[in-house]
Amino acid sequence: MTPTATERRNRTVVLLTGGTSGIGRAAARQLAARNVTVLITGRRRAKGEAALSEIQDAHPSGEGAFYRTDFAEQSDVRRLARDVQADFDRLDVLLNNAGTGQGERTLTNDGLELTFVVNFVAPFLLTNLLVPRLRESTPARVLSTVTVAQHDKAYDMREGDLSNLDAVATGESFELEQAYVNSKLALLLFTYELADRLAGTGVTAASVNPGLIGTTDITRNAPLGGTKVSHWIAALLARIAPLGPIETEATAGEMLVHHAMDQELPDGEAVYFDRWEQADPEPRATNQTLRDRLWTFTADLTGLTETGAMGKA
Ligand SMILES: NC(=O)c1ccc[n+]([C@@H]2O[C@H](COP(=O)([O-])OP(=O)(O)OC[C@H]3O[C@@H](n4cnc5c(N)ncnc54)[C@H](OP(=O)(O)O)[C@@H]3O)[C@@H](O)[C@H]2O)c1
């Protein structure tokens, strides 16, 4: 059934980046089943159209849109922000979920390391550009998909290190896992700073570690070895008997939808969810000096310093 104009106006609108595969694709279907208008992004039109048709199947009047966007290109991110604001006069949730892991150092046209750009610089830019529309749609929120933010033996991941931002941004001494955790630590720090800067506006911010999901494409560019093997093992275990932090795409998608829609979030203070539960990340993830440095550094990288990255209140 085609929704009426009033029904359309009253519908919640969620922009879910990386809705074409893995956790994002599962979350998109579940959002549609809740009668939410789901806007998804990805790099390939055919994959996007396939995910869109799942959205339409998930609800009789399921509505969605696909925006072809490559997060390696800042111009694509800017176009996405412009198009979404032109097409929809409200935005209730921005779900920064698109992510990548690169097997080798790959540079974008701007000379920056691709993992850092896709996982952190692009969501930083997109969020800043969409804040005006989020502020018009309150209560609104920004939820970002990160990785484990406490030391946890079950993941056996190394620690993020943002002590030299120039080296991280250009991928000096590149190593897959280090680049990945650095980019996710940056996204986590950004979430804390964002919540702080948006205090009192009705827009809140949170991040979620979805656990270990072995069936997604996130390791597609990883060499055969530790990361890939641990993903395969997680996929196998998820089928036999889910253990520890292991989730399926469907349960991780549910988790994203739950944190995006179901409970209230505190004003001015970011929340970190370790899978379903609120948790305290390691102290470095909230460090104020690092937050300030990272914000200034990234506003500069994205040219937002001149054109209005949110200043401190
Ligand atoms: N799987 C896990 O165990 C795990 C654990 C912790 C956190 N996460 C995070 O969860 C999120 C979803 O990952 P997933 O496991 O579901 O992986 P996935 O199946 O590889 O999905 C990644 C999504 O990101 C999009 N993407 C990748 N590179 C992009 C680029 N350059 N520009 C625009 N979009 C891009 C992909 O779209 P296209 O390929 O269609 O362009 C896809 O929709 C990621 O942020 C990941 O880091 C995953």
The ligand as a Gaussian input file, in Angstrom:
#p B3LYP/6-31G(d) Opt

LIG

0 1
 N       32.106000      -7.984000      11.422000
 C       32.610000      -7.751000      12.630000
 O       33.050000      -8.671000      13.371000
 C       32.658000      -6.345000      13.171000
 C       33.085000      -6.143000      14.483000
 C       33.144000      -4.834000      15.013000
 C       32.745000      -3.786000      14.214000
 N       32.343000      -4.012000      12.931000
 C       31.957000      -2.846000      12.125000
 O       30.631000      -3.016000      11.658000
 C       30.449000      -2.228000      10.474000
 C       29.794000      -3.088000       9.400000
 O       30.714000      -4.092000       9.002000
 P       30.328000      -5.524000       8.482000
 O       31.052000      -6.491000       9.339000
 O       28.870000      -5.639000       8.299000
 O       31.130000      -5.521000       7.089000
 P       30.702000      -5.532000       5.557000
 O       29.795000      -6.674000       5.275000
 O       31.989000      -5.467000       4.812000
 O       29.904000      -4.154000       5.371000
 C       30.599000      -2.951000       5.245000
 C       29.700000      -1.888000       4.640000
 O       30.485000      -0.697000       4.485000
 C       30.428000      -0.252000       3.132000
 N       31.721000       0.282000       2.682000
 C       32.932000      -0.321000       2.712000
 N       33.861000       0.474000       2.143000
 C       33.211000       1.603000       1.745000
 C       33.629000       2.791000       1.080000
 N       34.883000       3.001000       0.661000
 N       32.695000       3.734000       0.829000
 C       31.416000       3.552000       1.201000
 N       30.958000       2.452000       1.828000
 C       31.857000       1.483000       2.091000
 C       30.095000      -1.502000       2.315000
 O       29.393000      -1.105000       1.147000
 P       29.812000      -1.542000      -0.353000
 O       30.781000      -2.658000      -0.273000
 O       28.496000      -1.883000      -0.978000
 O       30.390000      -0.299000      -0.909000
 C       29.185000      -2.265000       3.259000
 O       27.849000      -1.842000       3.128000
 C       31.833000      -1.717000      10.089000
 O       31.996000      -0.391000      10.525000
 C       32.767000      -2.634000      10.862000
 O       34.014000      -2.028000      11.109000
 C       32.282000      -5.254000      12.391000

